[in-house]
Every structure is written in structure tokens, then in C-alpha cells.
Amino acid sequence: MAERIQLSRRKGWKMPPNTIKVDRTTKWGNPHHWQDWMDAAKSESFYLRTADERKTWAQEQAAEAFAADAREGKLPDLSPLRGKNLACWCPKGQYCHADVLLKMANRPLSEEKGR
């Protein structure tokens, strides 16, 4: 089963086999940058007390904006991603655009034909 891999700059780290990089340097990168959501996160500061909480919230909002793009059919052809692990910089356990790509690229073929 395909999974999301966190990219690393650690010495000696290599991307696992059967993995495609989907960060901003690729055509599959999220055009919605989390920093664009930080002003909104500041207005949520009563609920999001720490800087880390605000950053996590902003990153999740950017991923949700990407998911909206996917629902509207604004993504490039995802067939090259089918069955592949997807690598990005987001921390494991945090919702990210690569999660959206994994779901969309690996949906049943019957769903794709219905689009």
C-alpha cells in the first residue's frame, strides 16, 4: 500500500524505492503555501495558543485548499503517482497535500471513469 514519506536532509538519507517527490519543486506541489494562512492563524490565537499550533493549523488549511482544488479537477494527471509512495516535507501525522494526492491517485478505477 502506498504511503507518505517525509523527506529529509539528514546525511545518508535516500528516498525509498517506488517513491515520487511531490514537494513544491515538482508539478504536484501544493500551490497554497502555509505561510499565507498565518494571518488567519493569528486571529485564531485564542484557540491556537502556541506558535507551533498556529503553524500546524496553517499547514492543514493549505492542505485543505489543495483538497478543494482536487475536488474541482484542478490537478495535473495523477496516473504516474498511482501505487507509488509520495514524499514531501510535512511531518508524519500531520494532514498534508500528499495525503490528498495519495487518495486521489489510488482511488478505484471505476471512480475515475465516472468523473
Backbone hydrogen bonds in HBPLUS format (Angstrom, degrees):
<---DONOR---> <-ACCEPTOR-->    atom                        ^
c    i                          cat <-CA-CA->   ^        H-A-AA   ^      H-
h    n   atom  resd res      DA  || num        DHA   H-A  angle D-A-AA Bond
n    s   type  num  typ     dist DA aas  dist angle  dist       angle   num
A0086-LEU N   A0003-GLU O   3.03 MM  83  6.44 150.7  2.11 145.7 155.0     1
A0005-ILE N   A0086-LEU O   2.78 MM  81  5.91 162.7  1.81 145.5 149.3     2
A0088-CYS N   A0005-ILE O   3.04 MM  83  6.52 152.6  2.12 169.3 171.8     3
A0007-LEU N   A0088-CYS O   2.69 MM  81  5.39 166.8  1.71 141.6 146.3     4
A0013-TRP N   A0010-ARG O   3.00 MM   3  5.57 165.7  2.02 138.2 140.2     5
A0085-ASN N   A0018-ASN O   2.83 MM  67  6.08 168.6  1.84 161.5 159.7     6
A0020-ILE N   A0085-ASN O   2.84 MM  65  6.24 158.5  1.88 154.4 156.3     7
A0087-ALA N   A0020-ILE O   2.85 MM  67  5.96 162.7  1.88 143.9 146.5     8
A0022-VAL N   A0087-ALA O   2.78 MM  65  5.75 171.8  1.79 161.2 159.2     9
A0026-THR N   A0023-ASP O   3.01 MM   3  5.81 163.1  2.04 127.5 130.5    10
A0029-GLY N   A0026-THR O   3.20 MM   3  5.47 166.4  2.22 113.8 114.7    11
A0036-ASP N   A0033-HIS O   3.00 MM   3  5.59 146.7  2.11 114.5 123.4    12
A0037-TRP N   A0034-TRP O   2.96 MM   3  5.41 154.6  2.03 111.5 119.5    13
A0038-MET N   A0035-GLN O   3.21 MM   3  5.21 162.2  2.24 103.5 108.9    14
A0041-ALA N   A0037-TRP O   3.01 MM   4  6.32 149.2  2.10 147.4 157.3    15
A0042-LYS N   A0038-MET O   2.94 MM   4  6.25 143.4  2.08 146.0 154.8    16
A0043-SER N   A0039-ASP O   3.34 MM   4  6.75 145.0  2.47 141.0 149.1    17
A0043-SER N   A0040-ALA O   3.11 MM   3  5.23 123.8  2.44  96.7 110.4    18
A0044-GLU N   A0041-ALA O   2.98 MM   3  4.96 138.4  2.16  96.1 108.8    19
A0045-SER N   A0042-LYS O   3.08 MM   3  4.98 154.2  2.15 108.7 110.0    20
A0047-TYR N   A0044-GLU O   2.85 MM   3  5.65 134.7  2.05 126.1 135.9    21
A0048-LEU N   A0044-GLU O   2.85 MM   4  5.86 159.1  1.89 146.5 152.2    22
A0054-ARG N   A0050-THR O   3.03 MM   4  6.38 158.1  2.08 150.9 156.9    23
A0055-LYS N   A0051-ALA O   2.89 MM   4  6.13 158.4  1.94 150.2 156.3    24
A0056-THR N   A0052-ASP O   2.91 MM   4  6.09 164.4  1.93 150.5 154.7    25
A0057-TRP N   A0053-GLU O   2.95 MM   4  6.11 161.6  1.99 146.6 151.9    26
A0058-ALA N   A0054-ARG O   2.90 MM   4  6.12 159.7  1.94 148.3 153.9    27
A0059-GLN N   A0055-LYS O   2.87 MM   4  6.11 157.6  1.92 153.2 159.2    28
A0060-GLU N   A0056-THR O   2.97 MM   4  6.20 155.5  2.03 149.2 155.7    29
A0061-GLN N   A0057-TRP O   2.93 MM   4  6.21 148.5  2.03 147.5 156.6    30
A0062-ALA N   A0058-ALA O   3.04 MM   4  6.30 154.8  2.10 147.5 153.6    31
A0063-ALA N   A0059-GLN O   3.06 MM   4  6.35 152.5  2.14 143.3 150.7    32
A0064-GLU N   A0060-GLU O   2.90 MM   4  6.14 151.4  1.99 143.4 151.6    33
A0065-ALA N   A0061-GLN O   2.92 MM   4  6.21 149.7  2.01 145.9 153.9    34
A0066-PHE N   A0062-ALA O   3.06 MM   4  6.33 149.7  2.15 141.5 149.6    35
A0067-ALA N   A0063-ALA O   2.90 MM   4  6.24 147.9  2.00 143.9 153.2    36
A0068-ALA N   A0064-GLU O   2.96 MM   4  6.30 148.2  2.06 144.9 153.1    37
A0069-ASP N   A0065-ALA O   3.08 MM   4  6.45 151.1  2.17 142.2 149.7    38
A0070-ALA N   A0066-PHE O   2.96 MM   4  6.34 151.2  2.05 146.5 154.6    39
A0071-ARG N   A0067-ALA O   2.94 MM   4  6.28 157.6  1.99 151.1 156.3    40
A0072-GLU N   A0068-ALA O   3.05 MM   4  6.27 141.3  2.21 143.3 153.6    41
A0072-GLU N   A0069-ASP O   3.16 MM   3  5.09 125.4  2.47  92.6 106.8    42
A0074-LYS N   A0069-ASP O   2.95 MM   5  5.19 171.3  1.96 152.7 149.9    43
A0073-GLY N   A0070-ALA O   3.03 MM   3  5.11 161.7  2.06 107.6 112.1    44
A0081-LEU N   A0078-LEU O   2.86 MM   3  5.48 154.3  1.93 123.1 131.4    45
A0082-ARG N   A0079-SER O   3.23 MM   3  5.34 155.1  2.30 106.2 113.3    46
A0084-LYS N   A0081-LEU O   3.02 MM   3  5.38 164.0  2.05 135.4 135.2    47
A0094-GLN N   A0091-PRO O   3.25 MM   3  5.79 154.8  2.31 134.9 135.2    48
A0099-ASP N   A0096-CYS O   2.96 MM   3  5.49 139.9  2.13 112.2 122.6    49
A0100-VAL N   A0097-HIS O   3.05 MM   3  5.04 118.8  2.44  94.9 109.8    50
A0101-LEU N   A0097-HIS O   2.95 MM   4  6.35 158.5  2.00 150.8 156.7    51
A0102-LEU N   A0098-ALA O   2.86 MM   4  6.04 158.8  1.90 146.2 151.6    52
A0103-LYS N   A0099-ASP O   3.10 MM   4  6.28 163.3  2.13 144.8 148.8    53
A0104-MET N   A0100-VAL O   2.90 MM   4  6.12 169.2  1.91 157.7 160.7    54
A0105-ALA N   A0101-LEU O   2.80 MM   4  5.75 167.7  1.82 153.7 157.8    55
A0106-ASN N   A0102-LEU O   3.13 MM   4  5.98 141.1  2.29 138.7 147.3    56
A0111-GLU N   A0108-PRO O   2.96 MM   3  5.51 136.3  2.15 113.4 124.1    57
A0113-LYS N   A0109-LEU O   3.11 MM   4  6.42 156.5  2.17 154.2 159.2    58
A0115-ARG N   A0112-GLU O   3.16 MM   3  5.41 158.7  2.20 106.4 113.0    59
